[in-house]
Amino acid sequence: MSASEILEQIRRLPPEEQYEIAEKVWAGLGGKDAELTAEQTAELDRRLVAFEKDPHAGIPLEQVKAEMRQRFGW
């Protein structure tokens, strides 16, 4: 079975199951233990400094999730 055939089958599943599969694939690829590049580390450091300056400037997680569900159907 080709990758495109597998993806087509996954797209037929409910969003919750698609997300579960994505998490399992990512974890199997070492996603939780993957090392960050220097650029990624610098960006996270920059974001942490910005957050520490104004922790209320961000968007609540529930709002982000709602926007993603609306935009992507997740």
Backbone bond lengths (Angstrom), bond angles and torsions (degrees), N, CA, C in turn:
res aa  C-N    CA-C-N  psi(-1)  N-CA   C-N-CA  omega(-1)  CA-C   N-CA-C  phi
1 M - - - 1.452 - - 1.533 107.58 -
2 S 1.320 115.94 134.91 1.460 120.29 -177.90 1.525 111.04 -82.25
3 A 1.320 115.20 164.20 1.466 120.42 178.49 1.523 110.55 -61.30
4 S 1.329 117.70 -40.05 1.466 119.35 -179.45 1.519 111.70 -66.71
5 E 1.336 117.84 -33.62 1.467 120.85 176.20 1.522 110.70 -67.89
6 I 1.319 116.19 -41.21 1.470 120.09 178.09 1.517 109.94 -63.36
7 L 1.326 117.08 -45.85 1.470 120.42 179.35 1.527 111.49 -60.83
8 E 1.320 117.38 -38.79 1.461 120.56 178.81 1.528 110.35 -63.14
9 Q 1.317 117.50 -40.00 1.459 120.47 177.71 1.526 110.91 -66.83
10 I 1.317 116.00 -39.82 1.472 119.79 179.21 1.516 110.32 -64.03
11 R 1.326 117.76 -39.04 1.479 121.08 -179.71 1.520 112.44 -63.14
12 R 1.305 117.00 -21.45 1.471 120.86 179.08 1.533 112.44 -79.78
13 L 1.315 116.29 -14.38 1.464 120.71 -178.90 1.522 111.15 -79.15
14 P 1.330 116.80 159.99 1.465 120.17 174.02 1.537 109.71 -61.59
15 P 1.336 117.55 150.77 1.465 121.03 -178.10 1.532 114.00 -52.62
16 E 1.330 117.44 -37.66 1.461 120.08 -178.82 1.531 110.87 -62.84
17 E 1.324 116.44 -40.25 1.459 120.01 179.53 1.531 110.89 -72.01
18 Q 1.320 117.30 -35.61 1.460 120.61 176.32 1.531 109.86 -61.09
19 Y 1.320 115.52 -43.55 1.460 120.63 179.90 1.532 110.45 -63.95
20 E 1.314 116.76 -41.92 1.470 120.82 179.37 1.534 110.73 -61.38
21 I 1.330 116.62 -42.80 1.460 120.59 178.22 1.524 110.32 -63.65
22 A 1.327 117.02 -43.91 1.464 120.64 179.72 1.526 110.97 -59.90
23 E 1.322 116.87 -42.52 1.466 120.38 178.89 1.530 111.19 -62.73
24 K 1.330 116.89 -42.59 1.455 120.68 -178.93 1.525 111.37 -66.71
25 V 1.324 117.10 -40.45 1.465 120.23 177.97 1.521 109.70 -64.77
26 W 1.344 116.49 -46.21 1.469 120.72 -179.87 1.529 111.01 -59.81
27 A 1.318 116.74 -45.10 1.464 120.49 179.75 1.527 110.58 -63.95
28 G 1.327 116.73 -37.40 1.446 120.71 178.45 1.519 113.47 -66.68
29 L 1.317 115.83 -24.20 1.467 121.01 177.76 1.519 112.06 -89.97
30 G 1.323 115.78 4.23 1.462 119.20 -179.45 1.515 112.56 85.65
31 G 1.318 117.72 19.32 1.454 122.21 -176.89 1.515 114.46 -55.54
32 K 1.323 117.39 -34.05 1.461 119.43 -178.45 1.514 111.46 -77.03
33 D 1.324 116.98 -23.03 1.450 120.65 -177.25 1.528 112.64 -110.47
34 A 1.327 117.09 6.36 1.456 120.21 -177.16 1.524 110.43 -64.25
35 E 1.315 115.51 140.13 1.457 119.82 179.13 1.520 109.67 -83.21
36 L 1.312 115.25 145.20 1.457 121.25 178.95 1.522 110.13 -85.74
37 T 1.337 114.81 151.45 1.458 119.16 173.47 1.526 108.15 -76.41
38 A 1.319 116.31 168.03 1.463 120.88 177.40 1.525 110.22 -60.88
39 E 1.325 116.43 -38.50 1.470 120.58 179.62 1.521 111.27 -65.47
40 Q 1.328 117.10 -41.33 1.462 120.65 178.89 1.530 110.67 -65.10
41 T 1.319 116.50 -42.02 1.460 120.81 178.77 1.526 110.42 -62.95
42 A 1.327 116.73 -43.07 1.469 120.84 178.76 1.528 110.74 -62.68
43 E 1.324 117.33 -40.62 1.466 120.71 179.84 1.528 110.84 -66.07
44 L 1.317 117.10 -41.74 1.463 119.63 177.47 1.524 111.17 -64.54
45 D 1.312 116.68 -39.60 1.465 120.40 176.77 1.526 110.68 -62.37
46 R 1.332 116.79 -42.90 1.467 121.31 178.57 1.528 110.72 -61.05
47 R 1.318 115.95 -44.22 1.465 120.21 -179.82 1.528 111.62 -66.22
48 L 1.320 117.22 -36.58 1.458 120.42 178.19 1.529 110.42 -64.30
49 V 1.321 116.99 -43.79 1.468 120.75 178.41 1.527 109.73 -61.10
50 A 1.337 117.38 -44.26 1.465 121.15 179.29 1.525 110.57 -62.12
51 F 1.324 116.77 -41.34 1.462 120.68 178.83 1.523 110.89 -64.35
52 E 1.326 116.37 -43.81 1.459 119.40 -178.77 1.520 111.81 -64.32
53 K 1.336 117.72 -30.44 1.460 121.20 177.61 1.526 111.29 -71.13
54 D 1.347 117.03 -38.20 1.461 121.27 -177.79 1.530 109.65 -149.20
55 P 1.336 117.07 84.41 1.462 120.12 -176.53 1.528 114.66 -65.89
56 H 1.310 118.02 -13.46 1.470 120.70 -178.62 1.523 112.37 -96.54
57 A 1.322 118.10 3.65 1.458 121.14 -177.27 1.526 112.49 -80.37
58 G 1.304 118.08 -15.46 1.461 121.51 -176.58 1.518 112.89 -80.34
59 I 1.309 114.32 -176.49 1.460 122.53 179.11 1.527 107.67 -107.47
60 P 1.328 118.25 133.81 1.467 120.06 178.47 1.536 111.27 -59.69
61 L 1.320 116.35 144.64 1.452 121.66 -178.07 1.522 111.98 -55.43
62 E 1.307 117.80 -41.08 1.468 120.19 -179.16 1.522 111.10 -61.68
63 Q 1.328 117.42 -35.37 1.459 120.37 177.50 1.530 110.35 -67.87
64 V 1.318 116.62 -41.94 1.467 121.07 177.92 1.528 109.66 -60.51
65 K 1.326 116.51 -46.53 1.466 120.51 179.87 1.532 110.89 -60.86
66 A 1.322 116.84 -43.93 1.467 120.82 -179.98 1.524 110.97 -62.27
67 E 1.333 116.46 -41.74 1.463 120.13 178.97 1.528 111.41 -66.50
68 M 1.336 116.91 -37.35 1.461 119.92 178.15 1.522 111.02 -67.84
69 R 1.333 116.56 -41.23 1.466 119.82 177.60 1.518 110.18 -60.93
70 Q 1.322 117.01 -43.03 1.452 121.36 -178.68 1.536 111.05 -67.64
71 R 1.325 115.87 -43.26 1.461 120.02 -175.67 1.524 113.02 -76.44
72 F 1.340 116.55 -41.55 1.458 120.49 -173.29 1.524 114.74 -111.18
73 G 1.320 116.86 -7.18 1.457 119.90 -179.14 1.517 113.88 76.22
74 W 1.330 117.27 22.64 1.465 120.98 -179.68 1.490 110.94 -81.87
